[in-house]
Amino acid sequence: MLIMLTNLIQIICVLVGVAFLTLLERKVLGYIHCRKGPNKMGFIGLLQPFSDAIKLFTKEQSLPISSNLVIFYFSPLVNFFLAILLWVGMPYFSNNLSFNLSFLFVMSVMSLGVYSIIVAGWSSNSSYAMLGSLRSIAQMISYEVSLIMIMLSFLFYVFSFKLIDFVFYQENVWFLFIFFPLGVMLLVSLLAETNRSPFDFAEGESELVSGFNVEYSSGGFAMIFLAEYASILFMSMFCTMVIFGGMLNSLLFFFKLVLVSFFWIWVRGSLPRYRYDKLMYLVWKCYLPVSLLMFMFYVSIVCLFLSY
């Protein structure tokens, strides 16, 4: 019962965090554009996320008559469920699901997110939605391969699949300094994994009319939106834990989490969209060979120390 209660509290906190992350993004993008963001609803616009939620969930739900209605309706729910399920893997010092294979669990759930996107694009029965989902999936699968290769070096040093062990091994020095090139590659790979700018090809509005979610409105669109921002928050937490030495029982951990989330927004406001073929060249011709070579390098260092 206690585990269920703590998970329920965690989900509620994630949803509230997602609400205010959207407000932070609109404020930051506003100041990047030399304008003010939302500032009318409540004090400095603090009630804006809740008014957005009410607006989205009370709008009329459009169901295209030629679409596969059951799959079309449930794929955003599955997408949202998987984004929330990721948070079960977040480790705790207290009584929660801080299990031994939490890293493998996180990677498995991340790879399952691909299916909800392709089903959402296919069931819409729209050429634009299908093209958007295909591009999104090609991108996510490619960067998952490089992400695993990057993480192998970290896992070899920690020698454990428990996410909590990353905290213990970074008490004296952050992994960002030991694995600096891989740390930067990890940040970029997670940007591509969450389909965020400059890698937002699933929603390349200029050529794909909003991508795989073009036929969704009202609650369906809100679920896809919530899933994206919940995964951004989780990736920020994951980065903080893996390379920024996130000690869970300190306030500094949450400060670093907010900073990494701010980095996601900052990149969106600063960089133009990448070209799709260059995105694929980056992962297959650059990140994959470099991560393999770095893995061999770090393994050789460990073997050298063990031999002495």
C-alpha positions as CSV (number, residue, x, y, z in Angstrom):
1,M,0.0,0.0,0.0
2,L,2.8,2.4,0.9
3,I,4.6,1.7,-2.5
4,M,1.3,2.4,-4.3
5,L,0.7,5.6,-2.3
6,T,4.2,6.9,-3.0
7,N,3.9,6.1,-6.7
8,L,0.6,7.9,-6.8
9,I,2.1,11.0,-5.1
10,Q,5.0,10.8,-7.5
11,I,2.7,10.8,-10.6
12,I,0.7,13.8,-9.2
13,C,4.0,15.7,-8.6
14,V,5.2,14.8,-12.2
15,L,2.0,16.1,-13.7
16,V,2.2,19.4,-11.7
17,G,5.9,19.6,-12.7
18,V,4.9,19.2,-16.4
19,A,2.3,22.0,-16.0
20,F,4.9,24.4,-14.7
21,L,7.5,23.2,-17.2
22,T,5.2,24.4,-20.0
23,L,4.9,27.7,-18.3
24,L,8.7,28.0,-17.9
25,E,9.1,27.2,-21.6
26,R,6.7,29.8,-22.7
27,K,8.2,32.4,-20.4
28,V,11.8,31.6,-21.5
29,L,10.9,31.5,-25.2
30,G,9.1,34.8,-24.7
31,Y,12.2,36.5,-23.3
32,I,14.4,34.9,-26.0
33,H,12.0,36.6,-28.5
34,C,12.2,39.9,-26.6
35,R,8.6,39.7,-25.5
36,K,6.8,38.7,-22.3
37,G,5.3,35.2,-22.0
38,P,1.9,34.4,-20.4
39,N,1.4,37.1,-17.6
40,K,-2.4,37.6,-17.4
41,M,-3.7,34.5,-15.7
42,G,-3.0,34.8,-12.0
43,F,0.1,36.3,-10.5
44,I,2.8,36.5,-13.3
45,G,0.8,33.9,-15.3
46,L,1.0,31.1,-12.7
47,L,-2.5,29.9,-13.5
48,Q,-1.9,29.7,-17.3
49,P,-1.1,25.9,-17.4
50,F,-4.4,25.1,-15.7
51,S,-6.4,27.3,-18.0
52,D,-4.6,25.6,-21.0
53,A,-5.5,22.2,-19.5
54,I,-9.2,23.2,-19.1
55,K,-9.2,24.6,-22.7
56,L,-7.7,21.4,-24.2
57,F,-9.8,18.9,-22.3
58,T,-13.1,20.8,-22.9
59,K,-12.6,21.2,-26.7
60,E,-14.5,19.0,-29.1
61,Q,-12.9,15.7,-29.8
62,S,-12.7,15.2,-33.6
63,L,-12.5,11.6,-34.8
64,P,-11.7,11.2,-38.5
65,I,-14.2,8.9,-40.1
66,S,-11.7,7.0,-42.2
67,S,-9.3,6.4,-39.3
68,N,-9.1,3.2,-37.2
69,L,-11.0,4.7,-34.3
70,V,-10.2,2.3,-31.4
71,I,-6.4,2.4,-32.0
72,F,-6.6,6.1,-32.9
73,Y,-8.3,6.8,-29.6
74,F,-6.1,4.6,-27.4
75,S,-2.6,5.3,-28.8
76,P,-2.2,8.7,-27.0
77,L,-3.3,7.1,-23.7
78,V,-0.6,4.4,-24.2
79,N,1.9,7.0,-25.0
80,F,1.1,8.9,-21.9
81,F,1.0,5.8,-19.8
82,L,4.6,4.8,-21.0
83,A,5.9,8.3,-20.2
84,I,4.5,8.0,-16.6
85,L,5.7,4.4,-16.3
86,L,9.3,5.7,-16.9
87,W,9.1,7.4,-13.5
88,V,8.7,4.1,-11.7
89,G,12.4,3.5,-12.5
90,M,13.4,6.6,-10.5
91,P,15.4,5.4,-7.5
92,Y,14.6,6.3,-3.9
93,F,16.3,5.9,-0.6
94,S,12.9,5.3,0.9
95,N,10.4,2.5,0.5
96,N,9.7,2.5,-3.2
97,L,10.5,0.5,-6.3
98,S,14.2,1.1,-6.3
99,F,14.9,-2.3,-7.9
100,N,18.1,-3.9,-9.1
101,L,17.6,-3.6,-12.9
102,S,16.1,-0.1,-13.0
103,F,18.4,1.0,-15.8
104,L,17.3,-1.9,-18.0
105,F,13.6,-1.1,-17.1
106,V,14.0,2.5,-18.2
107,M,15.7,1.5,-21.5
108,S,12.9,-1.0,-22.2
109,V,10.1,1.4,-21.5
110,M,11.8,4.1,-23.6
111,S,12.0,1.7,-26.6
112,L,8.3,0.8,-26.2
113,G,7.3,4.5,-26.8
114,V,8.1,4.0,-30.5
115,Y,5.1,1.7,-31.0
116,S,2.5,4.2,-29.7
117,I,3.9,6.8,-32.1
118,I,3.8,4.6,-35.2
119,V,0.3,3.3,-34.3
120,A,-0.9,6.9,-33.8
121,G,0.5,7.9,-37.2
122,W,-0.9,4.7,-39.0
123,S,-4.4,4.8,-37.4
124,S,-5.0,8.4,-38.4
125,N,-5.2,7.2,-42.0
126,S,-3.4,10.5,-43.1
127,S,-0.3,10.7,-45.3
128,Y,1.1,13.5,-43.2
129,A,0.6,11.7,-39.9
130,M,2.2,8.5,-41.3
131,L,5.2,10.4,-42.7
132,G,5.7,12.2,-39.4
133,S,5.5,8.9,-37.4
134,L,8.0,7.2,-39.8
135,R,10.5,10.0,-39.4
136,S,10.1,10.1,-35.7
137,I,10.6,6.3,-35.3
138,A,13.7,6.2,-37.6
139,Q,15.1,9.0,-35.4
140,M,14.2,7.4,-32.0
141,I,15.5,3.9,-32.9
142,S,18.8,5.3,-34.4
143,Y,19.5,7.4,-31.3
144,E,18.5,4.5,-28.9
145,V,21.4,2.5,-30.5
146,S,23.9,5.2,-29.9
147,L,22.4,5.9,-26.4
148,I,23.0,2.3,-25.3
149,M,26.6,2.4,-26.7
150,I,27.3,5.6,-24.8
151,M,25.8,4.2,-21.6
152,L,27.9,1.0,-21.8
153,S,31.0,3.0,-20.8
154,F,29.1,4.3,-17.7
155,L,27.7,0.9,-16.8
156,F,31.2,-0.7,-17.1
157,Y,32.6,1.7,-14.5
158,V,29.6,1.4,-12.2
159,F,29.2,-2.3,-12.8
160,S,25.6,-2.3,-11.9
161,F,22.1,-1.8,-13.5
162,K,20.8,0.1,-10.4
163,L,20.3,3.8,-11.1
164,I,21.0,4.6,-7.4
165,D,24.5,3.3,-7.8
166,F,25.4,6.2,-10.1
167,V,24.8,8.5,-7.1
168,F,27.2,6.5,-4.9
169,Y,30.0,6.5,-7.5
170,Q,29.9,10.3,-8.0
171,E,30.4,11.4,-4.4
172,N,33.8,12.8,-5.1
173,V,33.7,13.7,-8.8
174,W,30.9,13.9,-11.4
175,F,31.0,11.5,-14.3
176,L,30.7,14.6,-16.6
177,F,34.4,15.3,-15.9
178,I,35.5,11.7,-16.3
179,F,33.4,11.0,-19.4
180,F,33.2,14.5,-20.8
181,P,32.8,13.7,-24.6
182,L,30.3,10.9,-23.7
183,G,28.4,13.3,-21.4
184,V,27.9,15.8,-24.2
185,M,26.9,13.0,-26.6
186,L,24.5,11.7,-24.0
187,L,22.8,15.1,-23.7
188,V,22.4,15.4,-27.5
189,S,21.1,11.8,-27.8
190,L,18.5,12.5,-25.2
191,L,17.5,15.7,-27.0
192,A,16.9,13.6,-30.2
193,E,15.3,10.8,-28.2
194,T,12.6,13.2,-26.8
195,N,12.0,14.6,-30.3
196,R,13.0,18.1,-29.2
197,S,14.4,21.0,-31.2
198,P,16.8,21.0,-33.1
199,F,15.7,17.4,-33.7
200,D,11.9,17.9,-33.8
201,F,11.4,16.1,-37.1
202,A,8.2,14.4,-35.8
203,E,6.7,17.9,-35.6
204,G,8.5,19.7,-38.5
205,E,5.7,22.1,-39.0
206,S,7.2,23.7,-42.2
207,E,7.0,20.4,-44.1
208,L,4.9,17.9,-42.1
209,V,2.0,19.9,-40.8
210,S,2.6,19.0,-37.1
211,G,3.7,15.5,-37.8
212,F,2.1,12.3,-36.4
213,N,-0.3,14.2,-34.1
214,V,-1.9,16.3,-37.0
215,E,-5.3,14.5,-36.7
216,Y,-5.5,14.7,-32.9
217,S,-7.4,17.4,-31.0
218,S,-8.7,18.0,-27.5
219,G,-7.8,15.2,-25.0
220,G,-5.8,13.1,-27.5
221,F,-3.5,16.0,-28.3
222,A,-3.2,16.9,-24.6
223,M,-2.1,13.3,-23.8
224,I,0.6,13.4,-26.5
225,F,1.7,16.9,-25.2
226,L,1.8,15.7,-21.5
227,A,3.8,12.5,-22.5
228,E,6.4,14.6,-24.3
229,Y,6.9,17.0,-21.4
230,A,6.9,14.2,-18.8
231,S,9.6,12.4,-20.8
232,I,11.6,15.7,-20.9
233,L,11.5,15.9,-17.1
234,F,12.5,12.3,-16.8
235,M,15.4,12.7,-19.2
236,S,16.5,15.7,-17.1
237,M,16.4,13.6,-14.0
238,F,18.3,10.8,-15.8
239,C,21.0,13.2,-16.9
240,T,21.3,14.7,-13.5
241,M,21.7,11.2,-12.0
242,V,24.1,9.8,-14.6
243,I,26.5,12.7,-15.3
244,F,25.8,15.5,-12.8
245,G,26.2,13.5,-9.5
246,G,22.6,13.9,-8.4
247,M,22.5,13.2,-4.7
248,L,18.8,12.4,-4.2
249,N,18.5,13.6,-0.6
250,S,19.7,17.1,-1.3
251,L,18.0,20.2,-2.6
252,L,20.9,20.6,-5.1
253,F,19.6,17.6,-7.0
254,F,16.3,19.3,-7.9
255,F,18.1,22.5,-8.7
256,K,20.3,20.7,-11.2
257,L,17.2,18.9,-12.6
258,V,15.6,22.3,-13.3
259,L,18.8,23.6,-14.9
260,V,18.9,20.6,-17.3
261,S,15.2,21.1,-18.1
262,F,16.1,24.8,-18.8
263,F,18.8,23.6,-21.2
264,W,16.2,21.7,-23.2
265,I,14.2,24.9,-23.5
266,W,17.2,27.1,-24.2
267,V,18.3,24.9,-27.1
268,R,14.8,25.1,-28.6
269,G,14.9,28.9,-28.5
270,S,18.5,29.2,-29.8
271,L,19.1,26.6,-32.6
272,P,17.5,26.1,-36.0
273,R,16.1,22.8,-37.0
274,Y,18.7,20.3,-38.2
275,R,18.5,18.7,-41.7
276,Y,17.1,15.1,-41.5
277,D,19.9,13.4,-43.4
278,K,22.5,15.2,-41.3
279,L,20.7,14.0,-38.2
280,M,21.1,10.4,-39.4
281,Y,24.8,10.9,-40.5
282,L,25.5,12.4,-37.0
283,V,24.3,9.2,-35.2
284,W,25.5,6.5,-37.6
285,K,28.8,8.0,-38.9
286,C,29.8,10.0,-35.8
287,Y,28.2,9.0,-32.5
288,L,28.2,5.3,-33.0
289,P,31.9,4.9,-34.0
290,V,33.1,7.4,-31.4
291,S,31.0,5.8,-28.6
292,L,32.5,2.4,-29.5
293,L,36.0,3.7,-29.5
294,M,35.5,5.5,-26.2
295,F,34.0,2.3,-24.7
296,M,37.2,0.4,-25.8
297,F,39.3,3.1,-24.3
298,Y,37.6,3.1,-20.9
299,V,37.6,-0.7,-20.8
300,S,41.4,-0.7,-21.5
301,I,41.9,1.7,-18.6
302,V,40.0,-0.5,-16.2
303,C,41.9,-3.6,-17.4
304,L,45.2,-1.8,-17.0
305,F,44.4,-0.8,-13.4
306,L,43.2,-4.4,-12.6
307,S,46.4,-5.9,-14.0
308,Y,48.4,-3.7,-11.7
